[in-house]
Amino acid sequence: MQLIYMLRKLGDRLGIIEICPVSPQDSAPVKIQTRTVTLAELVTKIEVAEVRELAELPAELSVPFEDVFKAAGIQAPEKGWTVNQLEELLSSDKLRGMNRTQAQQETLRALAAEGVDSADIIKDAVARDQALDHFEESIAGKRQQWLESKRELISALETHIRALQEQQKRVEHEIAAEEESWTKWRRRKRQREIDMANAVSFLIDQPIISIEDETS
């Protein structure tokens, strides 16, 4: 589900968690407040056409996400803080050992110390998510066409296989009928040889008619 649709389900107004504008470098626990913003404030325009064009590449699943973001025209916010930098901060040794509340306070303090607006990072994340969603949507459409063509091929192959199986059965029946005819003919031939041998036995003291072994 695309993030933008999910956000719309939550409502037009959302709350951004941030530190109160008081001594952000103070070591004491920070006071947190929620600033209300509209959905429109968090959504930025991305280059959808360029993202879809990138998705048309043959090896689209190998395209790095950063290339998708670049094609979407996503640029770092003014202060340089993107969701990538936020993730790096959260995975740093300093924050990894903290519980969620402590890590949140430390993160908000760090952002406030550098004058970073949390909304800018959220907008960056939303833009990246939109880019990935559009990229996925384009790939899914192309993939669906590919799957349909492969299913049609499988159906054609199955039809061909059934036809070949029917042909195989006909050939097997032909072989069986031919073997039966051959066996009957050889029996008639042997019987004819026996009859001739019996007849000429009245005229010669040694058998001269070849009689085939019945088991051969």
Secondary structure as GFF3:
##gff-version 3
##sequence-region A 1 216
A	DSSP	alpha_helix	3	10	.	.	.	ID=ss1
A	DSSP	beta_strand	13	19	.	.	.	ID=ss2
A	DSSP	beta_strand	32	38	.	.	.	ID=ss3
A	DSSP	alpha_helix	39	42	.	.	.	ID=ss4
A	DSSP	alpha_helix	48	55	.	.	.	ID=ss5
A	DSSP	three_ten_helix	60	62	.	.	.	ID=ss6
A	DSSP	alpha_helix	65	71	.	.	.	ID=ss7
A	DSSP	alpha_helix	83	90	.	.	.	ID=ss8
A	DSSP	alpha_helix	93	96	.	.	.	ID=ss9
A	DSSP	alpha_helix	100	113	.	.	.	ID=ss10
A	DSSP	alpha_helix	118	200	.	.	.	ID=ss11
###
